[in-house]
Amino acid sequence: MIIRLKIVGCLDIVVEDQDYMEVLRGFIDILTSCPGEARVFIHELTRGEKELVDNKLLFSSRLEDILNHMLQQRDQP
């Protein structure tokens, strides 16, 4: 699957065959410098004839909520 991970005003990347939470963990230094109220959008993309096409919105949230979720997962045994 090809996904676009966009954090408004902070980060906009496209990755293929990767879990978006793993991608977020890889950019943790950048994420912690972004405003917590920034919106996060994760879209599924498909290959068009000449470009990638937005297929559907998979997920939308505030960055602060995602960071809190990541911290909770890290703290679980």
KOLGU-4560 file (N, C-alpha, C; in nm, 3 decimals, padded with zeros to 5 digits):
<recs>
<n_xx: 00.084 n_yy: -00.117 n_zz: 00.000 ca_xx: 00.000 ca_yy: 00.000 ca_zz: 00.000 c_xx: 00.089 c_yy: 00.124 c_zz: 00.000 mol: A seq: 1 type: MET>
<n_xx: 00.044 n_yy: 00.226 n_zz: -00.068 ca_xx: 00.114 ca_yy: 00.355 ca_zz: -00.071 c_xx: 00.032 c_yy: 00.451 c_zz: 00.014 mol: A seq: 2 type: ILE>
<n_xx: 00.099 n_yy: 00.517 n_zz: 00.108 ca_xx: 00.028 ca_yy: 00.613 ca_zz: 00.192 c_xx: 00.098 c_yy: 00.749 c_zz: 00.188 mol: A seq: 3 type: ILE>
<n_xx: 00.017 n_yy: 00.851 n_zz: 00.205 ca_xx: 00.067 ca_yy: 00.988 ca_zz: 00.220 c_xx: 00.038 c_yy: 01.029 c_zz: 00.363 mol: A seq: 4 type: ARG>
<n_xx: 00.142 n_yy: 01.070 n_zz: 00.430 ca_xx: 00.132 ca_yy: 01.116 ca_zz: 00.569 c_xx: 00.156 c_yy: 01.266 c_zz: 00.568 mol: A seq: 5 type: LEU>
<n_xx: 00.052 n_yy: 01.342 n_zz: 00.602 ca_xx: 00.064 ca_yy: 01.488 ca_zz: 00.601 c_xx: 00.031 c_yy: 01.543 c_zz: 00.738 mol: A seq: 6 type: LYS>
<n_xx: 00.125 n_yy: 01.617 n_zz: 00.793 ca_xx: 00.103 ca_yy: 01.693 ca_zz: 00.915 c_xx: 00.107 c_yy: 01.839 c_zz: 00.871 mol: A seq: 7 type: ILE>
<n_xx: -00.007 n_yy: 01.902 n_zz: 00.876 ca_xx: -00.024 ca_yy: 02.036 ca_zz: 00.819 c_xx: 00.079 c_yy: 02.132 c_zz: 00.877 mol: A seq: 8 type: VAL>
<n_xx: 00.155 n_yy: 02.194 n_zz: 00.786 ca_xx: 00.255 ca_yy: 02.292 ca_zz: 00.824 c_xx: 00.383 c_yy: 02.233 c_zz: 00.879 mol: A seq: 9 type: GLY>
<n_xx: 00.400 n_yy: 02.101 n_zz: 00.868 ca_xx: 00.515 ca_yy: 02.040 ca_zz: 00.933 c_xx: 00.583 c_yy: 01.930 c_zz: 00.850 mol: A seq: 10 type: CYS>
<n_xx: 00.506 n_yy: 01.838 n_zz: 00.796 ca_xx: 00.563 ca_yy: 01.721 ca_zz: 00.729 c_xx: 00.465 c_yy: 01.671 c_zz: 00.625 mol: A seq: 11 type: LEU>
<n_xx: 00.517 n_yy: 01.632 n_zz: 00.509 ca_xx: 00.433 ca_yy: 01.576 ca_zz: 00.403 c_xx: 00.518 c_yy: 01.475 c_zz: 00.328 mol: A seq: 12 type: ASP>
<n_xx: 00.492 n_yy: 01.345 n_zz: 00.351 ca_xx: 00.573 ca_yy: 01.241 ca_zz: 00.288 c_xx: 00.484 c_yy: 01.132 c_zz: 00.231 mol: A seq: 13 type: ILE>
<n_xx: 00.538 n_yy: 01.060 n_zz: 00.134 ca_xx: 00.473 ca_yy: 00.944 ca_zz: 00.075 c_xx: 00.564 c_yy: 00.825 c_zz: 00.098 mol: A seq: 14 type: VAL>
<n_xx: 00.506 n_yy: 00.716 n_zz: 00.148 ca_xx: 00.583 ca_yy: 00.594 ca_zz: 00.172 c_xx: 00.506 c_yy: 00.475 c_zz: 00.116 mol: A seq: 15 type: VAL>
<n_xx: 00.581 n_yy: 00.370 n_zz: 00.084 ca_xx: 00.520 ca_yy: 00.250 ca_zz: 00.029 c_xx: 00.559 c_yy: 00.130 c_zz: 00.114 mol: A seq: 16 type: GLU>
<n_xx: 00.461 n_yy: 00.046 n_zz: 00.141 ca_xx: 00.483 ca_yy: -00.079 ca_zz: 00.215 c_xx: 00.544 c_yy: -00.056 c_zz: 00.353 mol: A seq: 17 type: ASP>
<n_xx: 00.498 n_yy: 00.047 n_zz: 00.422 ca_xx: 00.543 ca_yy: 00.074 ca_zz: 00.558 c_xx: 00.422 c_yy: 00.107 c_zz: 00.645 mol: A seq: 18 type: GLN>
<n_xx: 00.429 n_yy: 00.069 n_zz: 00.769 ca_xx: 00.325 ca_yy: 00.103 ca_zz: 00.866 c_xx: 00.340 c_yy: 00.251 c_zz: 00.903 mol: A seq: 19 type: ASP>
<n_xx: 00.231 n_yy: 00.326 n_zz: 00.900 ca_xx: 00.242 ca_yy: 00.470 ca_zz: 00.924 c_xx: 00.289 c_yy: 00.503 c_zz: 01.064 mol: A seq: 20 type: TYR>
<n_xx: 00.259 n_yy: 00.418 n_zz: 01.162 ca_xx: 00.308 ca_yy: 00.445 ca_zz: 01.299 c_xx: 00.460 c_yy: 00.430 c_zz: 01.305 mol: A seq: 21 type: MET>
<n_xx: 00.515 n_yy: 00.335 n_zz: 01.231 ca_xx: 00.660 ca_yy: 00.321 ca_zz: 01.226 c_xx: 00.723 c_yy: 00.443 c_zz: 01.158 mol: A seq: 22 type: GLU>
<n_xx: 00.659 n_yy: 00.492 n_zz: 01.055 ca_xx: 00.708 ca_yy: 00.613 ca_zz: 00.987 c_xx: 00.706 c_yy: 00.731 c_zz: 01.084 mol: A seq: 23 type: VAL>
<n_xx: 00.597 n_yy: 00.745 n_zz: 01.159 ca_xx: 00.589 ca_yy: 00.854 ca_zz: 01.257 c_xx: 00.701 c_yy: 00.842 c_zz: 01.361 mol: A seq: 24 type: LEU>
<n_xx: 00.727 n_yy: 00.722 n_zz: 01.408 ca_xx: 00.835 ca_yy: 00.703 ca_zz: 01.506 c_xx: 00.970 c_yy: 00.746 c_zz: 01.448 mol: A seq: 25 type: ARG>
<n_xx: 00.990 n_yy: 00.723 n_zz: 01.319 ca_xx: 01.115 ca_yy: 00.762 ca_zz: 01.255 c_xx: 01.133 c_yy: 00.913 c_zz: 01.246 mol: A seq: 26 type: GLY>
<n_xx: 01.024 n_yy: 00.987 n_zz: 01.254 ca_xx: 01.029 ca_yy: 01.133 ca_zz: 01.245 c_xx: 00.998 c_yy: 01.199 c_zz: 01.378 mol: A seq: 27 type: PHE>
<n_xx: 01.018 n_yy: 01.129 n_zz: 01.487 ca_xx: 00.977 ca_yy: 01.178 ca_zz: 01.619 c_xx: 01.040 c_yy: 01.313 c_zz: 01.654 mol: A seq: 28 type: ILE>
<n_xx: 01.165 n_yy: 01.336 n_zz: 01.615 ca_xx: 01.230 ca_yy: 01.465 ca_zz: 01.644 c_xx: 01.157 c_yy: 01.580 c_zz: 01.575 mol: A seq: 29 type: ASP>
<n_xx: 01.116 n_yy: 01.559 n_zz: 01.452 ca_xx: 01.041 ca_yy: 01.662 ca_zz: 01.379 c_xx: 00.903 c_yy: 01.679 c_zz: 01.440 mol: A seq: 30 type: ILE>
<n_xx: 00.838 n_yy: 01.568 n_zz: 01.472 ca_xx: 00.701 ca_yy: 01.574 ca_zz: 01.523 c_xx: 00.692 c_yy: 01.650 c_zz: 01.654 mol: A seq: 31 type: LEU>
<n_xx: 00.789 n_yy: 01.631 n_zz: 01.741 ca_xx: 00.783 ca_yy: 01.699 ca_zz: 01.871 c_xx: 00.807 c_yy: 01.849 c_zz: 01.859 mol: A seq: 32 type: THR>
<n_xx: 00.859 n_yy: 01.895 n_zz: 01.744 ca_xx: 00.876 ca_yy: 02.038 ca_zz: 01.724 c_xx: 00.755 c_yy: 02.101 c_zz: 01.655 mol: A seq: 33 type: SER>
<n_xx: 00.660 n_yy: 02.020 n_zz: 01.612 ca_xx: 00.538 ca_yy: 02.070 ca_zz: 01.547 c_xx: 00.436 c_yy: 02.108 c_zz: 01.654 mol: A seq: 34 type: CYS>
<n_xx: 00.348 n_yy: 02.202 n_zz: 01.623 ca_xx: 00.243 ca_yy: 02.236 ca_zz: 01.720 c_xx: 00.151 c_yy: 02.117 c_zz: 01.744 mol: A seq: 35 type: PRO>
<n_xx: 00.116 n_yy: 02.092 n_zz: 01.869 ca_xx: 00.032 ca_yy: 01.979 ca_zz: 01.904 c_xx: -00.106 c_yy: 01.981 c_zz: 01.841 mol: A seq: 36 type: GLY>
<n_xx: -00.155 n_yy: 02.101 n_zz: 01.809 ca_xx: -00.287 ca_yy: 02.111 ca_zz: 01.748 c_xx: -00.284 c_yy: 02.089 c_zz: 01.597 mol: A seq: 37 type: GLU>
<n_xx: -00.166 n_yy: 02.068 n_zz: 01.539 ca_xx: -00.154 ca_yy: 02.042 ca_zz: 01.395 c_xx: -00.237 c_yy: 01.919 c_zz: 01.358 mol: A seq: 38 type: ALA>
<n_xx: -00.302 n_yy: 01.925 n_zz: 01.244 ca_xx: -00.383 ca_yy: 01.813 ca_zz: 01.196 c_xx: -00.297 c_yy: 01.713 c_zz: 01.120 mol: A seq: 39 type: ARG>
<n_xx: -00.325 n_yy: 01.587 n_zz: 01.142 ca_xx: -00.255 ca_yy: 01.477 ca_zz: 01.075 c_xx: -00.356 c_yy: 01.408 c_zz: 00.984 mol: A seq: 40 type: VAL>
<n_xx: -00.317 n_yy: 01.391 n_zz: 00.858 ca_xx: -00.402 ca_yy: 01.322 ca_zz: 00.760 c_xx: -00.322 c_yy: 01.208 c_zz: 00.699 mol: A seq: 41 type: PHE>
<n_xx: -00.382 n_yy: 01.091 n_zz: 00.693 ca_xx: -00.318 ca_yy: 00.976 ca_zz: 00.631 c_xx: -00.410 c_yy: 00.929 c_zz: 00.519 mol: A seq: 42 type: ILE>
<n_xx: -00.359 n_yy: 00.933 n_zz: 00.398 ca_xx: -00.435 ca_yy: 00.897 ca_zz: 00.279 c_xx: -00.376 c_yy: 00.773 c_zz: 00.213 mol: A seq: 43 type: HIS>
<n_xx: -00.463 n_yy: 00.690 n_zz: 00.159 ca_xx: -00.418 ca_yy: 00.580 ca_zz: 00.074 c_xx: -00.408 c_yy: 00.634 c_zz: -00.068 mol: A seq: 44 type: GLU>
<n_xx: -00.297 n_yy: 00.607 n_zz: -00.134 ca_xx: -00.276 ca_yy: 00.652 ca_zz: -00.271 c_xx: -00.273 c_yy: 00.531 c_zz: -00.365 mol: A seq: 45 type: LEU>
<n_xx: -00.307 n_yy: 00.554 n_zz: -00.491 ca_xx: -00.293 ca_yy: 00.452 ca_zz: -00.594 c_xx: -00.214 c_yy: 00.513 c_zz: -00.709 mol: A seq: 46 type: THR>
<n_xx: -00.154 n_yy: 00.426 n_zz: -00.788 ca_xx: -00.077 ca_yy: 00.473 ca_zz: -00.903 c_xx: -00.171 c_yy: 00.500 c_zz: -01.020 mol: A seq: 47 type: ARG>
<n_xx: -00.169 n_yy: 00.625 n_zz: -01.067 ca_xx: -00.243 ca_yy: 00.661 ca_zz: -01.187 c_xx: -00.151 c_yy: 00.643 c_zz: -01.308 mol: A seq: 48 type: GLY>
<n_xx: -00.194 n_yy: 00.692 n_zz: -01.423 ca_xx: -00.111 ca_yy: 00.679 ca_zz: -01.543 c_xx: 00.021 c_yy: 00.754 c_zz: -01.530 mol: A seq: 49 type: GLU>
<n_xx: 00.015 n_yy: 00.873 n_zz: -01.472 ca_xx: 00.136 ca_yy: 00.955 ca_zz: -01.464 c_xx: 00.171 c_yy: 00.999 c_zz: -01.323 mol: A seq: 50 type: LYS>
<n_xx: 00.081 n_yy: 00.980 n_zz: -01.230 ca_xx: 00.105 ca_yy: 01.031 ca_zz: -01.095 c_xx: 00.029 c_yy: 00.948 c_zz: -00.992 mol: A seq: 51 type: GLU>
<n_xx: 00.060 n_yy: 00.972 n_zz: -00.867 ca_xx: -00.014 ca_yy: 00.907 ca_zz: -00.759 c_xx: -00.147 c_yy: 00.979 c_zz: -00.739 mol: A seq: 52 type: LEU>
<n_xx: -00.251 n_yy: 00.902 n_zz: -00.715 ca_xx: -00.386 ca_yy: 00.956 ca_zz: -00.701 c_xx: -00.436 c_yy: 00.927 c_zz: -00.560 mol: A seq: 53 type: VAL>
<n_xx: -00.497 n_yy: 01.027 n_zz: -00.497 ca_xx: -00.555 ca_yy: 01.010 ca_zz: -00.364 c_xx: -00.677 c_yy: 00.919 c_zz: -00.375 mol: A seq: 54 type: ASP>
<n_xx: -00.669 n_yy: 00.802 n_zz: -00.311 ca_xx: -00.777 ca_yy: 00.704 ca_zz: -00.319 c_xx: -00.879 c_yy: 00.726 c_zz: -00.208 mol: A seq: 55 type: ASN>
<n_xx: -00.832 n_yy: 00.738 n_zz: -00.083 ca_xx: -00.925 ca_yy: 00.762 ca_zz: 00.028 c_xx: -00.850 c_yy: 00.808 c_zz: 00.152 mol: A seq: 56 type: LYS>
<n_xx: -00.920 n_yy: 00.879 n_zz: 00.237 ca_xx: -00.867 ca_yy: 00.922 ca_zz: 00.366 c_xx: -00.878 c_yy: 00.804 c_zz: 00.462 mol: A seq: 57 type: LEU>
<n_xx: -00.765 n_yy: 00.762 n_zz: 00.517 ca_xx: -00.764 ca_yy: 00.650 ca_zz: 00.611 c_xx: -00.782 c_yy: 00.696 c_zz: 00.755 mol: A seq: 58 type: LEU>
<n_xx: -00.728 n_yy: 00.815 n_zz: 00.784 ca_xx: -00.719 ca_yy: 00.856 ca_zz: 00.924 c_xx: -00.697 c_yy: 01.006 c_zz: 00.931 mol: A seq: 59 type: PHE>
<n_xx: -00.756 n_yy: 01.069 n_zz: 01.032 ca_xx: -00.734 ca_yy: 01.211 ca_zz: 01.057 c_xx: -00.740 c_yy: 01.233 c_zz: 01.208 mol: A seq: 60 type: SER>
<n_xx: -00.646 n_yy: 01.311 n_zz: 01.260 ca_xx: -00.641 ca_yy: 01.335 ca_zz: 01.404 c_xx: -00.553 c_yy: 01.457 c_zz: 01.432 mol: A seq: 61 type: SER>
<n_xx: -00.553 n_yy: 01.497 n_zz: 01.559 ca_xx: -00.458 ca_yy: 01.600 ca_zz: 01.602 c_xx: -00.325 c_yy: 01.532 c_zz: 01.633 mol: A seq: 62 type: ARG>
<n_xx: -00.216 n_yy: 01.600 n_zz: 01.606 ca_xx: -00.084 ca_yy: 01.546 ca_zz: 01.633 c_xx: -00.068 c_yy: 01.512 c_zz: 01.780 mol: A seq: 63 type: LEU>
<n_xx: -00.118 n_yy: 01.597 n_zz: 01.868 ca_xx: -00.105 ca_yy: 01.574 ca_zz: 02.012 c_xx: -00.167 c_yy: 01.439 c_zz: 02.052 mol: A seq: 64 type: GLU>
<n_xx: -00.281 n_yy: 01.406 n_zz: 01.993 ca_xx: -00.346 ca_yy: 01.278 ca_zz: 02.023 c_xx: -00.261 c_yy: 01.160 c_zz: 01.977 mol: A seq: 65 type: ASP>
<n_xx: -00.200 n_yy: 01.173 n_zz: 01.862 ca_xx: -00.115 ca_yy: 01.065 ca_zz: 01.811 c_xx: 00.009 c_yy: 01.049 c_zz: 01.897 mol: A seq: 66 type: ILE>
<n_xx: 00.072 n_yy: 01.159 n_zz: 01.935 ca_xx: 00.191 ca_yy: 01.151 ca_zz: 02.020 c_xx: 00.157 c_yy: 01.089 c_zz: 02.155 mol: A seq: 67 type: LEU>
<n_xx: 00.043 n_yy: 01.125 n_zz: 02.213 ca_xx: 00.000 ca_yy: 01.064 ca_zz: 02.339 c_xx: -00.020 c_yy: 00.914 c_zz: 02.323 mol: A seq: 68 type: ASN>
<n_xx: -00.079 n_yy: 00.873 n_zz: 02.212 ca_xx: -00.100 ca_yy: 00.730 ca_zz: 02.185 c_xx: 00.034 c_yy: 00.657 c_zz: 02.173 mol: A seq: 69 type: HIS>
<n_xx: 00.129 n_yy: 00.720 n_zz: 02.105 ca_xx: 00.262 ca_yy: 00.659 ca_zz: 02.089 c_xx: 00.330 c_yy: 00.643 c_zz: 02.225 mol: A seq: 70 type: MET>
<n_xx: 00.317 n_yy: 00.741 n_zz: 02.312 ca_xx: 00.376 ca_yy: 00.732 ca_zz: 02.445 c_xx: 00.311 c_yy: 00.622 c_zz: 02.528 mol: A seq: 71 type: LEU>
<n_xx: 00.180 n_yy: 00.608 n_zz: 02.518 ca_xx: 00.110 ca_yy: 00.502 ca_zz: 02.591 c_xx: 00.155 c_yy: 00.364 c_zz: 02.544 mol: A seq: 72 type: GLN>
<n_xx: 00.171 n_yy: 00.348 n_zz: 02.413 ca_xx: 00.217 ca_yy: 00.219 ca_zz: 02.360 c_xx: 00.357 c_yy: 00.187 c_zz: 02.408 mol: A seq: 73 type: GLN>
<n_xx: 00.441 n_yy: 00.288 n_zz: 02.412 ca_xx: 00.580 ca_yy: 00.268 ca_zz: 02.453 c_xx: 00.588 c_yy: 00.227 c_zz: 02.600 mol: A seq: 74 type: ARG>
<n_xx: 00.499 n_yy: 00.280 n_zz: 02.682 ca_xx: 00.502 ca_yy: 00.253 ca_zz: 02.826 c_xx: 00.438 c_yy: 00.121 c_zz: 02.865 mol: A seq: 75 type: ASP>
<n_xx: 00.368 n_yy: 00.056 n_zz: 02.772 ca_xx: 00.305 ca_yy: -00.072 ca_zz: 02.804 c_xx: 00.409 c_yy: -00.184 c_zz: 02.802 mol: A seq: 76 type: GLN>
<n_xx: 00.398 n_yy: -00.279 n_zz: 02.897 ca_xx: 00.496 ca_yy: -00.389 ca_zz: 02.901 c_xx: 00.480 c_yy: -00.484 c_zz: 02.785 mol: A seq: 77 type: PRO>
</recs>
